Amino acid sequence: LFRSFIKDVEPNPYVILGVHETDNDETIKRAWLEIVTKNHPDSFMSRGEPKEFIRLAHETTAQANAAYNKIRSERMTKGSA
């Protein structure tokens, strides 16, 4: 969603997950799981939510997954994961 407003700017994965760069891996994982659990498209579909809600849930989940994967990748490169 952030990307739709500012072109050519990579969103900060820590901001997407609502965590700080100094947070430990467990805190970051917990934040990611909370977002994915609350916004998983299958949950919206099973409740019969409108297609627009399902699309937004899919985007939110994909953005959270990408942010988490980027943080993990960066931390593995730095040797802290």
N, CA, C and O of each residue as an XYZ file, in Angstrom:
324
protein
N       0.824     -1.198      0.000
C       0.000      0.000      0.000
C       0.861      1.251      0.000
O       0.551      2.216     -0.699
N       1.930      1.246      0.770
C       2.857      2.367      0.828
C       3.421      2.667     -0.548
O       3.588      3.829     -0.920
N       3.717      1.611     -1.306
C       4.331      1.774     -2.620
C       3.441      2.530     -3.593
O       3.943      3.173     -4.514
N       2.140      2.464     -3.407
C       1.245      3.120     -4.348
C       1.298      4.641     -4.231
O       0.851      5.339     -5.141
N       1.823      5.155     -3.159
C       1.888      6.597     -2.967
C       3.235      7.190     -3.347
O       3.299      8.310     -3.853
N       4.283      6.467     -3.115
C       5.620      6.981     -3.402
C       6.304      6.003     -4.352
O       6.678      4.896     -3.963
N       6.458      6.425     -5.584
C       7.058      5.565     -6.603
C       8.571      5.499     -6.415
O       9.190      6.449     -5.936
N       9.147      4.384     -6.793
C      10.595      4.176     -6.786
C      11.234      4.294     -5.404
O      12.438      4.530     -5.302
N      10.459      4.137     -4.358
C      11.009      4.146     -3.001
C      10.686      2.797     -2.371
O       9.525      2.398     -2.274
N      11.721      2.119     -1.954
C      11.535      0.817     -1.314
C      11.027      1.026      0.108
O      11.661      1.730      0.893
N       9.891      0.423      0.447
C       9.380      0.595      1.803
C      10.298     -0.062      2.832
O      10.911     -1.094      2.561
N      10.383      0.534      3.983
C      11.208      0.009      5.066
C      10.511     -1.218      5.655
O       9.388     -1.104      6.147
N      11.152     -2.386      5.616
C      10.487     -3.590      6.113
C      10.181     -3.534      7.608
O       9.223     -4.154      8.070
N      10.986     -2.799      8.358
C      10.734     -2.674      9.796
C       9.473     -1.855     10.052
O       8.717     -2.143     10.980
N       9.252     -0.845      9.234
C       8.045     -0.023      9.355
C       6.814     -0.853      8.991
O       5.785     -0.776      9.663
N       6.922     -1.635      7.940
C       5.807     -2.480      7.511
C       5.373     -3.415      8.635
O       4.179     -3.612      8.860
N       6.343     -3.987      9.337
C       6.021     -4.927     10.416
C       5.768     -4.234     11.753
O       5.347     -4.877     12.714
N       6.020     -2.937     11.818
C       5.791     -2.202     13.060
C       6.796     -2.533     14.149
O       6.456     -2.552     15.332
N       8.035     -2.794     13.746
C       9.091     -3.121     14.698
C      10.276     -2.179     14.486
O      10.292     -1.374     13.555
N      11.262     -2.298     15.367
C      12.474     -1.485     15.269
C      13.637     -2.355     14.811
O      13.643     -3.566     15.031
N      14.610     -1.733     14.180
C      15.786     -2.472     13.718
C      16.533     -3.143     14.863
O      17.217     -4.146     14.658
N      16.406     -2.596     16.063
C      17.101     -3.157     17.225
C      16.334     -4.302     17.893
O      16.862     -4.956     18.793
N      15.093     -4.549     17.458
C      14.317     -5.650     18.033
C      14.965     -6.986     17.685
O      15.586     -7.139     16.633
N      14.808     -7.941     18.584
C      15.390     -9.258     18.332
C      14.547    -10.043     17.323
O      13.420     -9.666     17.003
N      15.118    -11.130     16.836
C      14.473    -11.934     15.803
C      13.098    -12.450     16.235
O      12.167    -12.484     15.430
N      12.972    -12.844     17.483
C      11.694    -13.374     17.981
C      10.599    -12.307     17.952
O       9.467    -12.599     17.569
N      10.917    -11.094     18.346
C       9.951     -9.992     18.330
C       9.496     -9.706     16.904
O       8.314     -9.473     16.652
N      10.440     -9.728     15.985
C      10.121     -9.467     14.580
C       9.246    -10.583     14.017
O       8.287    -10.321     13.291
N       9.576    -11.809     14.350
C       8.783    -12.944     13.872
C       7.359    -12.876     14.433
O       6.393    -13.138     13.717
N       7.237    -12.528     15.698
C       5.914    -12.415     16.322
C       5.065    -11.341     15.632
O       3.874    -11.544     15.393
N       5.681    -10.200     15.316
C       4.965     -9.114     14.634
C       4.502     -9.570     13.254
O       3.372     -9.297     12.848
N       5.378    -10.263     12.541
C       5.035    -10.775     11.216
C       3.870    -11.773     11.303
O       2.914    -11.687     10.532
N       3.958    -12.712     12.241
C       2.892    -13.704     12.386
C       1.551    -13.070     12.739
O       0.502    -13.520     12.277
N       1.591    -12.034     13.551
C       0.351    -11.354     13.917
C      -0.308    -10.715     12.692
O      -1.520    -10.823     12.505
N       0.489    -10.056     11.869
C      -0.050     -9.429     10.659
C      -0.604    -10.480      9.705
O      -1.708    -10.332      9.182
N       0.168    -11.540      9.483
C      -0.255    -12.579      8.549
C      -1.513    -13.294      9.053
O      -2.411    -13.600      8.269
N      -1.574    -13.555     10.339
C      -2.739    -14.237     10.908
C      -3.993    -13.373     10.792
O      -5.056    -13.870     10.420
N      -3.874    -12.093     11.106
C      -5.029    -11.194     11.056
C      -5.488    -10.893      9.633
O      -6.661    -10.590      9.412
N      -4.584    -10.972      8.677
C      -4.900    -10.530      7.320
C      -4.854    -11.627      6.271
O      -4.849    -11.329      5.077
N      -4.820    -12.876      6.678
C      -4.722    -13.938      5.683
C      -5.982    -13.965      4.817
O      -7.094    -13.999      5.344
N      -5.814    -13.951      3.496
C      -6.977    -13.917      2.599
C      -7.961    -15.062      2.804
O      -9.164    -14.870      2.631
N      -7.480    -16.246      3.167
C      -8.384    -17.379      3.385
C      -9.389    -17.096      4.493
O     -10.541    -17.523      4.415
N      -8.958    -16.377      5.524
C      -9.881    -16.027      6.614
C     -10.975    -15.105      6.107
O     -12.142    -15.255      6.469
N     -10.599    -14.157      5.274
C     -11.585    -13.228      4.713
C     -12.556    -13.961      3.797
O     -13.756    -13.690      3.817
N     -12.033    -14.897      2.987
C     -12.900    -15.658      2.089
C     -13.883    -16.519      2.866
O     -15.060    -16.600      2.512
N     -13.401    -17.164      3.930
C     -14.276    -18.058      4.694
C     -15.392    -17.296      5.407
O     -16.435    -17.872      5.715
N     -15.182    -16.018      5.668
C     -16.221    -15.191      6.299
C     -17.134    -14.544      5.273
O     -18.094    -13.863      5.634
N     -16.839    -14.752      3.985
C     -17.671    -14.183      2.933
C     -17.488    -12.683      2.759
O     -18.417    -11.983      2.358
N     -16.297    -12.193      3.060
C     -16.020    -10.761      2.924
C     -16.021    -10.356      1.443
O     -15.810    -11.199      0.572
N     -16.254     -9.083      1.162
C     -16.246     -8.605     -0.231
C     -14.876     -8.821     -0.890
O     -13.844     -8.894     -0.223
N     -14.910     -8.920     -2.220
C     -13.681     -9.173     -2.979
C     -12.616     -8.115     -2.716
O     -11.431     -8.445     -2.674
N     -13.000     -6.866     -2.539
C     -12.033     -5.799     -2.283
C     -11.291     -6.047     -0.960
O     -10.087     -5.806     -0.879
N     -11.985     -6.518      0.059
C     -11.350     -6.830      1.340
C     -10.343     -7.970      1.164
O      -9.248     -7.947      1.727
N     -10.738     -8.959      0.376
C      -9.864    -10.105      0.135
C      -8.616     -9.647     -0.617
O      -7.510    -10.093     -0.309
N      -8.780     -8.773     -1.587
C      -7.637     -8.252     -2.343
C      -6.688     -7.478     -1.425
O      -5.470     -7.639     -1.503
N      -7.252     -6.640     -0.559
C      -6.420     -5.881      0.378
C      -5.723     -6.809      1.380
O      -4.571     -6.582      1.748
N      -6.424     -7.843      1.811
C      -5.817     -8.814      2.726
C      -4.646     -9.520      2.043
O      -3.603     -9.751      2.654
N      -4.834     -9.854      0.778
C      -3.758    -10.498      0.016
C      -2.558     -9.561     -0.103
O      -1.422     -9.993      0.095
N      -2.785     -8.304     -0.419
C      -1.701     -7.324     -0.544
C      -0.966     -7.128      0.785
O       0.263     -7.076      0.826
N      -1.730     -7.022      1.858
C      -1.133     -6.827      3.182
C      -0.287     -8.024      3.575
O       0.824     -7.867      4.083
N      -0.807     -9.210      3.341
C      -0.074    -10.429      3.663
C       1.198    -10.541      2.819
O       2.263    -10.887      3.330
N       1.076    -10.248      1.540
C       2.250    -10.312      0.657
C       3.307     -9.293      1.080
O       4.502     -9.590      1.068
N       2.872     -8.110      1.448
C       3.808     -7.066      1.882
C       4.502     -7.474      3.185
O       5.707     -7.269      3.334
N       3.756     -8.043      4.118
C       4.342     -8.502      5.380
C       5.334     -9.639      5.134
O       6.406     -9.670      5.738
N       4.980    -10.568      4.252
C       5.883    -11.674      3.928
C       7.177    -11.163      3.297
O       8.268    -11.614      3.644
N       7.042    -10.223      2.369
C       8.228     -9.666      1.716
C       9.109     -8.935      2.722
O      10.334     -9.053      2.680
N       8.492     -8.185      3.620
C       9.254     -7.448      4.637
C       9.987     -8.413      5.557
O      11.168     -8.222      5.847
N       9.298     -9.439      6.012
C       9.919    -10.420      6.908
C      11.069    -11.147      6.211
O      12.135    -11.340      6.796
N      10.848    -11.543      4.972
C      11.900    -12.235      4.223
C      13.115    -11.335      4.003
O      14.253    -11.801      4.064
N      12.880    -10.063      3.751
C      13.994     -9.134      3.550
C      14.805     -8.975      4.840
O      16.036     -9.007      4.815
N      14.111     -8.806      5.955
C      14.811     -8.667      7.244
C      15.613     -9.923      7.540
O      16.777     -9.837      7.931
N      15.009    -11.075      7.360
C      15.718    -12.346      7.620
C      16.940    -12.475      6.741
O      18.007    -12.877      7.203
N      16.787    -12.136      5.473
C      17.897    -12.223      4.535
C      19.035    -11.288      4.937
O      20.204    -11.676      4.928
N      18.681    -10.060      5.287
C      19.698     -9.093      5.718
C      20.403     -9.560      6.990
O      21.621     -9.429      7.117
N      19.642    -10.098      7.915
C      20.238    -10.547      9.175
C      21.089    -11.784      8.984
O      22.093    -11.949      9.678
N      20.724    -12.645      8.077
C      21.540    -13.835      7.784
C      22.875    -13.410      7.159
O      23.926    -13.980      7.452
N      22.804    -12.414      6.310
C      24.019    -11.893      5.682
C      24.948    -11.297      6.718
O      26.169    -11.426      6.626
N      24.347    -10.632      7.723
C      25.144    -10.015      8.776
C      25.536    -11.016      9.862
O      26.353    -10.714     10.732
N      24.942    -12.215      9.801
C      25.311    -13.262     10.741
C      24.572    -13.227     12.065
O      25.026    -13.834     13.035
N      23.431    -12.524     12.131
C      22.718    -12.455     13.409
C      21.441    -13.275     13.407
O      20.728    -13.296     14.411
N      21.131    -13.950     12.312
C      19.887    -14.720     12.272
C      20.156    -16.194     12.483
O      19.224    -16.998     12.481
